[in-house]
Amino acid sequence: MNLSLLAENLTNPALLFFILGITAVLIKSDLEIPSNSSRFISLYLLFAIGFKGGQELSHEHMNGEILWSMGFGVLLSALIPLASFFLLRIKLNVSDAAATAAAYGSVSAVTFVTAISFLEFHKVHSDGHMVAIMALMESPAIIVGLMLLTIFRKEKQGTFEFGSILKHALTNGSVVLILGSLFIGFLADAKQAEDIKPFTNELFKGFLAIFLLDMGISSGKKLKSFFAYGWFPIVFALIIPLINGIITAYISAWVTPELGNRFIFAVLAASASYIAVPAAMKISAPDANPGLFLPMALAITFPMNITIGFPIYYSIIQ
């Protein structure tokens, strides 16, 4: 691993604001981001990355590589939760294992956004269709997680209609916004799109830093209850995503030769959802404990990726 890349990432303002958020909780500060502001920033980030991706996609010609890349992304999102579930069952009950597996099979839009910033810093291009692939990878993991829950739960508590589950995953607000922004960016006239470029580009990194400050505060508040589960979830949240990212960084060469696209595939495989999956599991699997998989994704896997994961994946694909 290139140590200079690690040093650059550790001094990234966005990461430092995330650490500030955790620190604020540990020292019992009253620092917090108003919930309405936090939601607005979340929507802004999804809108900005979707619109920019749509603009990029409008300059591309649909071909076999793009279709194959989309299929590869969906396959990753289905296989990762399947493998994760059986590993998590060593220590966790069926409901918690299924929900956590779904979270690690799905993707983190914020990690994706941070990865785009990482590539921009290193002046590496990624294609616009990677935004569509990120959105496509949200749903399969949720479906696989709920199927595993239904099959392996010892006592069946109610029934699941997978048609409604799929509909919920596809109509989730974050998925609708990023796909809708992608579609609008694709259709928008390039000259007229220039009018909102300052909003989607110049302000982007500042909003990202504030959002990560809020994520740090949220993570810090959940750390105490999380540690009650012992060492197993911590080791899983550190090691398994890193392995997924490293393997994907290598095998993505069979899918696309583009360095930026391969990096994004590795990051998506290594990330964990803390927006779409918790929302889906709260409705479909209320007995699953969000106090387990939310801290795993937010407080361990997310910072692991943006500190040591990014430089490792980037070094591999180079």
VENQUI-V447848 format. One record per pair of residues at least 24 apart in sequence whose ideal C-beta (glycine too) atoms are under 6 Angstrom apart, sorted by the first residue. I is the first residue (numbers start at 0). J is the second residue. D is the distance in Angstrom with one decimal. If there is no record, write none. Layout:
# VENQUI-V447848
i->I j->J d->D
i->I j->J d->D
This chain:
# VENQUI-V447848
i->0 j->310 d->5.5
i->0 j->311 d->5.2
i->0 j->314 d->5.1
i->1 j->314 d->5.2
i->4 j->310 d->3.7
i->5 j->310 d->4.7
i->8 j->306 d->5.9
i->8 j->309 d->5.6
i->8 j->310 d->5.9
i->9 j->306 d->6.0
i->12 j->208 d->5.5
i->13 j->207 d->5.4
i->13 j->208 d->5.0
i->13 j->211 d->5.0
i->14 j->305 d->5.5
i->16 j->208 d->4.6
i->16 j->211 d->5.0
i->16 j->212 d->4.2
i->17 j->211 d->4.2
i->17 j->215 d->4.2
i->20 j->212 d->4.7
i->20 j->215 d->2.1
i->20 j->216 d->4.1
i->21 j->215 d->4.6
i->21 j->218 d->5.9
i->21 j->219 d->4.2
i->24 j->216 d->5.9
i->24 j->219 d->2.9
i->24 j->220 d->5.6
i->31 j->216 d->6.0
i->32 j->213 d->4.1
i->37 j->213 d->4.8
i->40 j->206 d->5.3
i->40 j->209 d->6.0
i->40 j->210 d->4.6
i->43 j->206 d->5.5
i->44 j->112 d->5.4
i->45 j->108 d->5.9
i->45 j->173 d->5.7
i->45 j->176 d->4.6
i->45 j->177 d->4.7
i->46 j->180 d->4.9
i->47 j->199 d->4.3
i->47 j->203 d->5.4
i->48 j->112 d->5.4
i->49 j->130 d->5.9
i->49 j->177 d->4.1
i->49 j->180 d->2.9
i->49 j->181 d->4.5
i->50 j->180 d->4.5
i->50 j->184 d->4.1
i->50 j->199 d->5.4
i->51 j->199 d->5.7
i->52 j->127 d->4.5
i->52 j->130 d->2.9
i->52 j->181 d->5.3
i->53 j->181 d->4.3
i->53 j->184 d->2.2
i->53 j->185 d->4.1
i->54 j->184 d->4.6
i->54 j->192 d->5.9
i->55 j->127 d->2.7
i->56 j->127 d->3.5
i->56 j->128 d->5.4
i->56 j->185 d->5.2
i->57 j->185 d->4.8
i->64 j->255 d->5.9
i->65 j->128 d->5.0
i->67 j->254 d->5.9
i->68 j->254 d->5.6
i->68 j->255 d->5.7
i->69 j->132 d->5.6
i->71 j->254 d->4.8
i->72 j->132 d->4.0
i->72 j->135 d->5.7
i->72 j->136 d->5.0
i->73 j->135 d->5.7
i->73 j->139 d->5.5
i->75 j->268 d->5.4
i->76 j->104 d->5.4
i->76 j->136 d->4.1
i->76 j->139 d->4.1
i->76 j->140 d->4.8
i->77 j->139 d->4.5
i->77 j->143 d->5.4
i->79 j->104 d->4.2
i->79 j->243 d->6.0
i->80 j->104 d->3.0
i->80 j->140 d->4.7
i->80 j->143 d->4.6
i->80 j->144 d->5.4
i->81 j->143 d->5.9
i->84 j->147 d->5.0
i->90 j->231 d->4.3
i->93 j->151 d->5.0
i->93 j->152 d->4.8
i->94 j->284 d->5.7
i->94 j->286 d->4.8
i->94 j->287 d->4.4
i->95 j->287 d->5.6
i->95 j->288 d->5.6
i->95 j->291 d->5.6
i->97 j->144 d->4.8
i->97 j->147 d->4.8
i->97 j->148 d->3.9
i->98 j->280 d->4.6
i->98 j->284 d->5.7
i->98 j->287 d->3.6
i->98 j->292 d->5.6
i->99 j->292 d->4.3
i->100 j->144 d->5.4
i->101 j->140 d->5.0
i->101 j->141 d->5.3
i->101 j->144 d->2.8
i->101 j->276 d->5.0
i->102 j->271 d->4.9
i->102 j->272 d->5.1
i->102 j->276 d->4.5
i->102 j->292 d->4.6
i->102 j->296 d->5.5
i->103 j->271 d->4.8
i->104 j->140 d->3.0
i->105 j->137 d->5.5
i->105 j->140 d->3.9
i->105 j->272 d->3.6
i->105 j->276 d->5.0
i->106 j->133 d->5.6
i->106 j->136 d->4.7
i->106 j->267 d->4.8
i->106 j->270 d->5.1
i->106 j->272 d->6.0
i->107 j->270 d->4.0
i->107 j->271 d->6.0
i->107 j->272 d->5.7
i->110 j->270 d->4.1
i->110 j->304 d->5.8
i->113 j->305 d->5.5
i->114 j->263 d->6.0
i->114 j->266 d->4.3
i->117 j->309 d->5.3
i->118 j->259 d->5.3
i->123 j->258 d->5.8
i->123 j->259 d->4.7
i->124 j->259 d->5.1
i->125 j->259 d->3.3
i->125 j->260 d->5.6
i->125 j->263 d->5.3
i->126 j->260 d->5.7
i->129 j->260 d->5.9
i->129 j->263 d->4.7
i->130 j->181 d->5.4
i->131 j->181 d->5.9
i->134 j->174 d->5.6
i->134 j->177 d->5.0
i->134 j->178 d->5.0
i->137 j->174 d->5.3
i->137 j->275 d->4.9
i->138 j->168 d->3.8
i->138 j->169 d->5.9
i->141 j->168 d->4.7
i->141 j->279 d->4.8
i->145 j->283 d->5.6
i->148 j->284 d->5.7
i->164 j->283 d->5.9
i->167 j->279 d->5.9
i->171 j->275 d->5.0
i->173 j->274 d->5.3
i->173 j->275 d->5.7
i->218 j->297 d->4.3
i->218 j->298 d->3.7
i->221 j->293 d->6.0
i->221 j->294 d->4.3
i->222 j->298 d->5.8
i->224 j->290 d->5.0
i->225 j->294 d->3.8
i->232 j->295 d->5.4
i->236 j->295 d->4.1
i->236 j->299 d->3.8
i->236 j->300 d->4.8
i->237 j->299 d->6.0
i->237 j->303 d->5.6
i->240 j->269 d->4.3
i->240 j->300 d->5.0
i->243 j->268 d->4.5
i->243 j->269 d->5.2
i->244 j->268 d->5.4
i->244 j->269 d->3.1
i->244 j->308 d->5.7
i->244 j->312 d->5.3
i->248 j->312 d->4.7
i->248 j->315 d->4.2
i->248 j->316 d->5.4
i->258 j->316 d->5.4
i->261 j->316 d->4.5
i->262 j->312 d->5.7
i->262 j->313 d->5.9
i->262 j->316 d->5.6
i->265 j->312 d->3.9
i->269 j->304 d->5.5
i->269 j->308 d->5.6
i->271 j->296 d->3.7
i->271 j->300 d->4.8
i->273 j->297 d->5.2
